[in-house]
Amino acid sequence: MTDIKRINPGPRMSQAVAHNGTIYLAGQIGKPGQNVTEQTETILASIDSLLAELGSDKSKLLQATIWLSSMDYFGEMNAVWDAWVDQANPPARACGESNLATPEYDVEIIIIAAA
């Protein structure tokens, strides 16, 4: 049996799950009241923290799925993303527009990474 490690499990979901050398992060969001830049910065810091807790880092990203409440925010979010992402090891990535959990959230990022 392969070990499964769960970070911050709750009744509905875990913030991260590691299994068989792969790390799956739940959708990470910013804080209500933050603008798109601030939400993206908060999200990326959370991703860094969760990956570090599981012995990984952004150089090991495999895939990123990014949801924006409006594609009007694409450039603003990308400015923060581009400054953060490991340029030598960028993940496969998709970005789309979707209604998020509540209107206070404009950015949600889901990550899959290698351990």
LUMBA-114338 format. One record per atom (N, C-alpha, C): residue number from 0; chain; atom name; x, y, z; residue in one letter. Coordinates in Angstrom, 1 decimal. Layout:
N
(NUM, "A", "CA", (X, Y, Z), "a")
...
END
This chain:
115
(0, "A", "N", (0.8, -1.2, 0.0), "m")
(0, "A", "CA", (0.0, 0.0, 0.0), "m")
(0, "A", "C", (0.9, 1.2, 0.0), "m")
(1, "A", "N", (0.6, 2.2, -0.8), "t")
(1, "A", "CA", (1.3, 3.4, -0.9), "t")
(1, "A", "C", (0.8, 4.4, 0.1), "t")
(2, "A", "N", (1.7, 5.1, 0.8), "d")
(2, "A", "CA", (1.3, 6.1, 1.8), "d")
(2, "A", "C", (0.7, 7.3, 1.1), "d")
(3, "A", "N", (-0.3, 7.8, 1.8), "i")
(3, "A", "CA", (-0.9, 9.1, 1.3), "i")
(3, "A", "C", (-0.8, 10.0, 2.5), "i")
(4, "A", "N", (-0.3, 11.2, 2.2), "k")
(4, "A", "CA", (-0.1, 12.3, 3.3), "k")
(4, "A", "C", (-1.1, 13.4, 2.9), "k")
(5, "A", "N", (-1.9, 13.8, 3.9), "r")
(5, "A", "CA", (-2.8, 14.9, 3.8), "r")
(5, "A", "C", (-2.4, 16.1, 4.6), "r")
(6, "A", "N", (-2.5, 17.3, 4.1), "i")
(6, "A", "CA", (-2.1, 18.5, 4.8), "i")
(6, "A", "C", (-3.4, 19.3, 5.1), "i")
(7, "A", "N", (-3.6, 19.6, 6.3), "n")
(7, "A", "CA", (-4.8, 20.4, 6.7), "n")
(7, "A", "C", (-6.1, 19.8, 6.2), "n")
(8, "A", "N", (-6.3, 18.5, 6.6), "p")
(8, "A", "CA", (-7.6, 17.9, 6.2), "p")
(8, "A", "C", (-8.8, 18.5, 7.0), "p")
(9, "A", "N", (-9.9, 18.6, 6.3), "g")
(9, "A", "CA", (-11.1, 19.0, 6.9), "g")
(9, "A", "C", (-12.2, 18.1, 6.5), "g")
(10, "A", "N", (-13.4, 18.4, 6.9), "p")
(10, "A", "CA", (-14.6, 17.5, 6.6), "p")
(10, "A", "C", (-14.9, 17.4, 5.1), "p")
(11, "A", "N", (-14.5, 18.5, 4.3), "r")
(11, "A", "CA", (-14.8, 18.5, 2.9), "r")
(11, "A", "C", (-13.6, 18.2, 2.0), "r")
(12, "A", "N", (-12.4, 18.6, 2.5), "m")
(12, "A", "CA", (-11.2, 18.5, 1.6), "m")
(12, "A", "C", (-10.0, 18.7, 2.4), "m")
(13, "A", "N", (-8.9, 18.4, 1.8), "s")
(13, "A", "CA", (-7.5, 18.7, 2.3), "s")
(13, "A", "C", (-6.9, 19.8, 1.5), "s")
(14, "A", "N", (-6.0, 20.6, 2.1), "q")
(14, "A", "CA", (-5.4, 21.6, 1.4), "q")
(14, "A", "C", (-4.3, 21.0, 0.4), "q")
(15, "A", "N", (-3.8, 19.9, 0.8), "a")
(15, "A", "CA", (-2.8, 19.2, -0.1), "a")
(15, "A", "C", (-2.8, 17.7, 0.2), "a")
(16, "A", "N", (-2.6, 17.0, -0.9), "v")
(16, "A", "CA", (-2.5, 15.5, -0.7), "v")
(16, "A", "C", (-1.2, 15.1, -1.5), "v")
(17, "A", "N", (-0.4, 14.3, -0.9), "a")
(17, "A", "CA", (0.8, 13.7, -1.6), "a")
(17, "A", "C", (0.6, 12.2, -1.7), "a")
(18, "A", "N", (0.9, 11.7, -2.9), "h")
(18, "A", "CA", (0.7, 10.3, -3.1), "h")
(18, "A", "C", (1.6, 9.8, -4.2), "h")
(19, "A", "N", (2.4, 8.8, -4.0), "n")
(19, "A", "CA", (3.3, 8.2, -5.0), "n")
(19, "A", "C", (4.1, 9.2, -5.8), "n")
(20, "A", "N", (4.7, 10.2, -5.0), "g")
(20, "A", "CA", (5.6, 11.2, -5.7), "g")
(20, "A", "C", (5.0, 12.4, -6.3), "g")
(21, "A", "N", (3.7, 12.5, -6.2), "t")
(21, "A", "CA", (2.9, 13.6, -6.8), "t")
(21, "A", "C", (2.2, 14.3, -5.7), "t")
(22, "A", "N", (2.2, 15.7, -5.8), "i")
(22, "A", "CA", (1.5, 16.5, -4.8), "i")
(22, "A", "C", (0.3, 17.2, -5.5), "i")
(23, "A", "N", (-0.9, 17.1, -4.9), "y")
(23, "A", "CA", (-2.1, 17.8, -5.5), "y")
(23, "A", "C", (-2.5, 18.8, -4.5), "y")
(24, "A", "N", (-2.6, 20.1, -4.9), "l")
(24, "A", "CA", (-3.1, 21.1, -4.0), "l")
(24, "A", "C", (-4.5, 21.4, -4.3), "l")
(25, "A", "N", (-5.3, 21.7, -3.3), "a")
(25, "A", "CA", (-6.6, 22.2, -3.5), "a")
(25, "A", "C", (-6.6, 23.6, -4.1), "a")
(26, "A", "N", (-7.6, 24.1, -4.6), "g")
(26, "A", "CA", (-7.7, 25.5, -5.2), "g")
(26, "A", "C", (-7.3, 26.4, -4.1), "g")
(27, "A", "N", (-6.3, 27.3, -4.3), "q")
(27, "A", "CA", (-5.8, 28.3, -3.4), "q")
(27, "A", "C", (-6.4, 29.6, -3.7), "q")
(28, "A", "N", (-6.9, 30.3, -2.7), "i")
(28, "A", "CA", (-7.5, 31.6, -2.9), "i")
(28, "A", "C", (-6.9, 32.6, -2.0), "i")
(29, "A", "N", (-7.1, 33.9, -2.3), "g")
(29, "A", "CA", (-6.6, 35.0, -1.5), "g")
(29, "A", "C", (-7.5, 35.3, -0.3), "g")
(30, "A", "N", (-7.5, 36.6, 0.1), "k")
(30, "A", "CA", (-8.3, 37.0, 1.2), "k")
(30, "A", "C", (-9.4, 38.0, 0.7), "k")
(31, "A", "N", (-10.6, 37.9, 1.2), "p")
(31, "A", "CA", (-11.6, 38.9, 0.8), "p")
(31, "A", "C", (-11.1, 40.3, 1.0), "p")
(32, "A", "N", (-11.4, 41.2, 0.1), "g")
(32, "A", "CA", (-11.0, 42.6, 0.2), "g")
(32, "A", "C", (-9.6, 42.9, -0.6), "g")
(33, "A", "N", (-8.9, 41.8, -0.9), "q")
(33, "A", "CA", (-7.7, 42.0, -1.7), "q")
(33, "A", "C", (-8.0, 42.2, -3.1), "q")
(34, "A", "N", (-7.1, 43.0, -3.8), "n")
(34, "A", "CA", (-7.3, 43.2, -5.2), "n")
(34, "A", "C", (-6.6, 42.0, -5.9), "n")
(35, "A", "N", (-6.7, 41.9, -7.2), "v")
(35, "A", "CA", (-6.2, 40.8, -8.0), "v")
(35, "A", "C", (-4.7, 40.5, -7.7), "v")
(36, "A", "N", (-3.9, 41.6, -7.7), "t")
(36, "A", "CA", (-2.5, 41.4, -7.5), "t")
(36, "A", "C", (-2.3, 40.8, -6.1), "t")
(37, "A", "N", (-2.9, 41.4, -5.1), "e")
(37, "A", "CA", (-2.8, 40.9, -3.7), "e")
(37, "A", "C", (-3.3, 39.5, -3.6), "e")
(38, "A", "N", (-4.4, 39.1, -4.2), "q")
(38, "A", "CA", (-4.9, 37.8, -4.1), "q")
(38, "A", "C", (-3.9, 36.8, -4.7), "q")
(39, "A", "N", (-3.3, 37.2, -5.9), "t")
(39, "A", "CA", (-2.4, 36.3, -6.5), "t")
(39, "A", "C", (-1.1, 36.1, -5.7), "t")
(40, "A", "N", (-0.6, 37.2, -5.1), "e")
(40, "A", "CA", (0.5, 37.1, -4.2), "e")
(40, "A", "C", (0.3, 36.2, -3.0), "e")
(41, "A", "N", (-0.9, 36.3, -2.4), "t")
(41, "A", "CA", (-1.3, 35.5, -1.3), "t")
(41, "A", "C", (-1.4, 34.1, -1.7), "t")
(42, "A", "N", (-2.0, 33.8, -2.8), "i")
(42, "A", "CA", (-2.1, 32.4, -3.3), "i")
(42, "A", "C", (-0.7, 31.8, -3.6), "i")
(43, "A", "N", (0.1, 32.5, -4.2), "l")
(43, "A", "CA", (1.5, 32.0, -4.5), "l")
(43, "A", "C", (2.3, 31.7, -3.3), "l")
(44, "A", "N", (2.1, 32.6, -2.3), "a")
(44, "A", "CA", (2.8, 32.3, -1.0), "a")
(44, "A", "C", (2.3, 31.1, -0.3), "a")
(45, "A", "N", (1.0, 30.9, -0.4), "s")
(45, "A", "CA", (0.3, 29.7, 0.1), "s")
(45, "A", "C", (0.8, 28.4, -0.6), "s")
(46, "A", "N", (0.9, 28.5, -1.9), "i")
(46, "A", "CA", (1.5, 27.4, -2.7), "i")
(46, "A", "C", (2.9, 27.1, -2.3), "i")
(47, "A", "N", (3.7, 28.1, -2.2), "d")
(47, "A", "CA", (5.1, 27.9, -1.7), "d")
(47, "A", "C", (5.1, 27.2, -0.4), "d")
(48, "A", "N", (4.3, 27.6, 0.6), "s")
(48, "A", "CA", (4.3, 27.0, 1.9), "s")
(48, "A", "C", (3.8, 25.6, 1.9), "s")
(49, "A", "N", (2.8, 25.3, 1.2), "l")
(49, "A", "CA", (2.3, 23.9, 1.1), "l")
(49, "A", "C", (3.3, 23.0, 0.4), "l")
(50, "A", "N", (3.9, 23.4, -0.7), "l")
(50, "A", "CA", (4.9, 22.6, -1.3), "l")
(50, "A", "C", (6.1, 22.4, -0.4), "l")
(51, "A", "N", (6.5, 23.4, 0.3), "a")
(51, "A", "CA", (7.7, 23.3, 1.2), "a")
(51, "A", "C", (7.3, 22.2, 2.3), "a")
(52, "A", "N", (6.1, 22.3, 2.8), "e")
(52, "A", "CA", (5.7, 21.4, 3.9), "e")
(52, "A", "C", (5.8, 19.9, 3.4), "e")
(53, "A", "N", (5.7, 19.7, 2.1), "l")
(53, "A", "CA", (5.7, 18.4, 1.5), "l")
(53, "A", "C", (7.1, 18.1, 0.8), "l")
(54, "A", "N", (8.1, 19.0, 1.1), "g")
(54, "A", "CA", (9.4, 18.7, 0.6), "g")
(54, "A", "C", (9.6, 19.0, -0.9), "g")
(55, "A", "N", (8.8, 20.0, -1.4), "s")
(55, "A", "CA", (8.8, 20.3, -2.8), "s")
(55, "A", "C", (9.0, 21.8, -3.0), "s")
(56, "A", "N", (9.0, 22.3, -4.2), "d")
(56, "A", "CA", (9.0, 23.8, -4.5), "d")
(56, "A", "C", (8.5, 24.0, -5.9), "d")
(57, "A", "N", (8.4, 25.3, -6.2), "k")
(57, "A", "CA", (7.8, 25.7, -7.5), "k")
(57, "A", "C", (8.6, 25.2, -8.7), "k")
(58, "A", "N", (9.9, 24.8, -8.5), "s")
(58, "A", "CA", (10.6, 24.3, -9.7), "s")
(58, "A", "C", (10.1, 22.9, -10.1), "s")
(59, "A", "N", (9.3, 22.3, -9.2), "k")
(59, "A", "CA", (8.8, 21.0, -9.5), "k")
(59, "A", "C", (7.3, 21.0, -9.9), "k")
(60, "A", "N", (6.8, 22.2, -10.3), "l")
(60, "A", "CA", (5.4, 22.3, -10.7), "l")
(60, "A", "C", (5.2, 21.5, -12.0), "l")
(61, "A", "N", (4.1, 20.7, -12.1), "l")
(61, "A", "CA", (3.8, 19.9, -13.3), "l")
(61, "A", "C", (2.7, 20.6, -14.0), "l")
(62, "A", "N", (1.6, 21.1, -13.3), "q")
(62, "A", "CA", (0.5, 21.6, -13.9), "q")
(62, "A", "C", (-0.1, 22.7, -13.0), "q")
(63, "A", "N", (-0.6, 23.8, -13.7), "a")
(63, "A", "CA", (-1.4, 24.8, -12.9), "a")
(63, "A", "C", (-2.7, 25.1, -13.7), "a")
(64, "A", "N", (-3.7, 25.2, -12.9), "t")
(64, "A", "CA", (-5.0, 25.6, -13.5), "t")
(64, "A", "C", (-5.4, 26.8, -12.7), "t")
(65, "A", "N", (-5.7, 27.9, -13.5), "i")
(65, "A", "CA", (-6.0, 29.2, -12.9), "i")
(65, "A", "C", (-7.4, 29.6, -13.3), "i")
(66, "A", "N", (-8.2, 29.9, -12.4), "w")
(66, "A", "CA", (-9.5, 30.5, -12.6), "w")
(66, "A", "C", (-9.5, 31.9, -12.2), "w")
(67, "A", "N", (-10.1, 32.8, -13.1), "l")
(67, "A", "CA", (-10.3, 34.2, -12.8), "l")
(67, "A", "C", (-11.8, 34.5, -12.9), "l")
(68, "A", "N", (-12.2, 35.4, -12.1), "s")
(68, "A", "CA", (-13.6, 35.8, -12.1), "s")
(68, "A", "C", (-13.9, 36.5, -13.4), "s")
(69, "A", "N", (-12.9, 37.1, -14.0), "s")
(69, "A", "CA", (-13.1, 37.8, -15.3), "s")
(69, "A", "C", (-11.7, 37.8, -16.0), "s")
(70, "A", "N", (-11.8, 37.5, -17.3), "m")
(70, "A", "CA", (-10.5, 37.5, -18.1), "m")
(70, "A", "C", (-9.9, 38.9, -18.2), "m")
(71, "A", "N", (-10.7, 39.9, -17.7), "d")
(71, "A", "CA", (-10.1, 41.3, -17.7), "d")
(71, "A", "C", (-8.9, 41.3, -16.7), "d")
(72, "A", "N", (-8.8, 40.3, -15.8), "y")
(72, "A", "CA", (-7.7, 40.3, -14.8), "y")
(72, "A", "C", (-6.5, 39.5, -15.3), "y")
(73, "A", "N", (-6.6, 39.0, -16.5), "f")
(73, "A", "CA", (-5.5, 38.1, -17.0), "f")
(73, "A", "C", (-4.1, 38.8, -16.9), "f")
(74, "A", "N", (-4.0, 40.0, -17.4), "g")
(74, "A", "CA", (-2.7, 40.7, -17.4), "g")
(74, "A", "C", (-2.2, 41.0, -16.0), "g")
(75, "A", "N", (-3.1, 41.4, -15.1), "e")
(75, "A", "CA", (-2.7, 41.7, -13.7), "e")
(75, "A", "C", (-2.2, 40.5, -13.0), "e")
(76, "A", "N", (-3.0, 39.4, -13.1), "m")
(76, "A", "CA", (-2.6, 38.1, -12.5), "m")
(76, "A", "C", (-1.2, 37.6, -13.1), "m")
(77, "A", "N", (-1.1, 37.7, -14.4), "n")
(77, "A", "CA", (0.1, 37.2, -15.1), "n")
(77, "A", "C", (1.4, 38.0, -14.7), "n")
(78, "A", "N", (1.2, 39.3, -14.4), "a")
(78, "A", "CA", (2.4, 40.1, -13.9), "a")
(78, "A", "C", (2.9, 39.5, -12.7), "a")
(79, "A", "N", (2.1, 39.0, -11.7), "v")
(79, "A", "CA", (2.5, 38.4, -10.5), "v")
(79, "A", "C", (3.0, 37.0, -10.8), "v")
(80, "A", "N", (2.3, 36.2, -11.5), "w")
(80, "A", "CA", (2.7, 34.9, -11.9), "w")
(80, "A", "C", (4.1, 34.8, -12.5), "w")
(81, "A", "N", (4.3, 35.7, -13.5), "d")
(81, "A", "CA", (5.5, 35.7, -14.3), "d")
(81, "A", "C", (6.7, 36.0, -13.4), "d")
(82, "A", "N", (6.5, 36.9, -12.4), "a")
(82, "A", "CA", (7.6, 37.2, -11.5), "a")
(82, "A", "C", (7.9, 36.1, -10.5), "a")
(83, "A", "N", (6.9, 35.2, -10.3), "w")
(83, "A", "CA", (7.1, 34.1, -9.3), "w")
(83, "A", "C", (7.5, 32.8, -9.9), "w")
(84, "A", "N", (6.9, 32.4, -11.1), "v")
(84, "A", "CA", (7.2, 31.1, -11.6), "v")
(84, "A", "C", (8.6, 30.9, -11.9), "v")
(85, "A", "N", (9.1, 29.7, -11.8), "d")
(85, "A", "CA", (10.5, 29.3, -12.1), "d")
(85, "A", "C", (10.6, 29.3, -13.7), "d")
(86, "A", "N", (11.2, 30.3, -14.2), "q")
(86, "A", "CA", (11.3, 30.4, -15.7), "q")
(86, "A", "C", (12.0, 29.2, -16.4), "q")
(87, "A", "N", (12.8, 28.5, -15.7), "a")
(87, "A", "CA", (13.5, 27.4, -16.2), "a")
(87, "A", "C", (12.7, 26.1, -16.2), "a")
(88, "A", "N", (11.6, 26.2, -15.4), "n")
(88, "A", "CA", (10.8, 25.0, -15.2), "n")
(88, "A", "C", (9.3, 25.3, -15.1), "n")
(89, "A", "N", (8.8, 26.0, -16.1), "p")
(89, "A", "CA", (7.4, 26.4, -16.0), "p")
(89, "A", "C", (6.5, 25.1, -16.2), "p")
(90, "A", "N", (5.3, 25.1, -15.5), "p")
(90, "A", "CA", (4.4, 24.0, -15.6), "p")
(90, "A", "C", (3.5, 24.1, -16.9), "p")
(91, "A", "N", (2.9, 23.0, -17.2), "a")
(91, "A", "CA", (1.8, 23.1, -18.2), "a")
(91, "A", "C", (0.7, 23.9, -17.5), "a")
(92, "A", "N", (0.0, 24.8, -18.2), "r")
(92, "A", "CA", (-0.9, 25.7, -17.5), "r")
(92, "A", "C", (-2.1, 26.0, -18.4), "r")
(93, "A", "N", (-3.3, 26.1, -17.7), "a")
(93, "A", "CA", (-4.5, 26.6, -18.3), "a")
(93, "A", "C", (-5.1, 27.7, -17.5), "a")
(94, "A", "N", (-5.7, 28.7, -18.1), "c")
(94, "A", "CA", (-6.4, 29.8, -17.4), "c")
(94, "A", "C", (-7.7, 30.0, -18.0), "c")
(95, "A", "N", (-8.7, 30.1, -17.2), "g")
(95, "A", "CA", (-10.1, 30.4, -17.7), "g")
(95, "A", "C", (-10.9, 31.3, -16.8), "g")
(96, "A", "N", (-12.0, 31.6, -17.3), "e")
(96, "A", "CA", (-12.9, 32.5, -16.5), "e")
(96, "A", "C", (-14.0, 31.6, -15.9), "e")
(97, "A", "N", (-14.3, 31.9, -14.6), "s")
(97, "A", "CA", (-15.4, 31.1, -13.9), "s")
(97, "A", "C", (-15.9, 31.9, -12.8), "s")
(98, "A", "N", (-17.2, 31.7, -12.4), "n")
(98, "A", "CA", (-17.6, 32.2, -11.1), "n")
(98, "A", "C", (-16.9, 31.5, -10.0), "n")
(99, "A", "N", (-16.4, 32.2, -9.1), "l")
(99, "A", "CA", (-15.7, 31.5, -8.0), "l")
(99, "A", "C", (-16.7, 31.4, -6.8), "l")
(100, "A", "N", (-16.2, 30.8, -5.7), "a")
(100, "A", "CA", (-17.1, 30.5, -4.5), "a")
(100, "A", "C", (-17.9, 31.7, -4.1), "a")
(101, "A", "N", (-17.3, 32.9, -4.0), "t")
(101, "A", "CA", (-18.1, 34.1, -3.6), "t")
(101, "A", "C", (-17.5, 35.2, -4.4), "t")
(102, "A", "N", (-18.3, 36.3, -4.5), "p")
(102, "A", "CA", (-17.8, 37.4, -5.3), "p")
(102, "A", "C", (-16.6, 38.1, -4.8), "p")
(103, "A", "N", (-16.1, 37.9, -3.6), "e")
(103, "A", "CA", (-14.9, 38.5, -3.1), "e")
(103, "A", "C", (-13.7, 37.9, -3.7), "e")
(104, "A", "N", (-13.8, 36.7, -4.3), "y")
(104, "A", "CA", (-12.6, 36.1, -4.9), "y")
(104, "A", "C", (-12.5, 36.3, -6.4), "y")
(105, "A", "N", (-11.4, 36.7, -6.8), "d")
(105, "A", "CA", (-11.2, 36.9, -8.3), "d")
(105, "A", "C", (-10.2, 35.9, -8.9), "d")
(106, "A", "N", (-9.4, 35.2, -8.0), "v")
(106, "A", "CA", (-8.4, 34.3, -8.5), "v")
(106, "A", "C", (-8.4, 33.0, -7.7), "v")
(107, "A", "N", (-8.3, 31.9, -8.4), "e")
(107, "A", "CA", (-8.1, 30.6, -7.7), "e")
(107, "A", "C", (-7.1, 29.8, -8.5), "e")
(108, "A", "N", (-6.1, 29.2, -7.9), "i")
(108, "A", "CA", (-5.0, 28.5, -8.5), "i")
(108, "A", "C", (-5.0, 27.1, -8.0), "i")
(109, "A", "N", (-4.9, 26.1, -8.8), "i")
(109, "A", "CA", (-4.8, 24.7, -8.5), "i")
(109, "A", "C", (-3.5, 24.2, -9.0), "i")
(110, "A", "N", (-2.8, 23.5, -8.2), "i")
(110, "A", "CA", (-1.4, 23.0, -8.6), "i")
(110, "A", "C", (-1.3, 21.5, -8.5), "i")
(111, "A", "N", (-0.6, 20.9, -9.4), "i")
(111, "A", "CA", (-0.1, 19.6, -9.3), "i")
(111, "A", "C", (1.5, 19.7, -9.4), "i")
(112, "A", "N", (2.2, 19.0, -8.5), "a")
(112, "A", "CA", (3.7, 19.1, -8.5), "a")
(112, "A", "C", (4.3, 17.8, -8.2), "a")
(113, "A", "N", (5.5, 17.6, -8.6), "a")
(113, "A", "CA", (6.3, 16.5, -8.2), "a")
(113, "A", "C", (6.8, 16.7, -6.7), "a")
(114, "A", "N", (6.9, 15.6, -6.0), "a")
(114, "A", "CA", (7.5, 15.6, -4.7), "a")
(114, "A", "C", (9.0, 15.9, -4.7), "a")
END
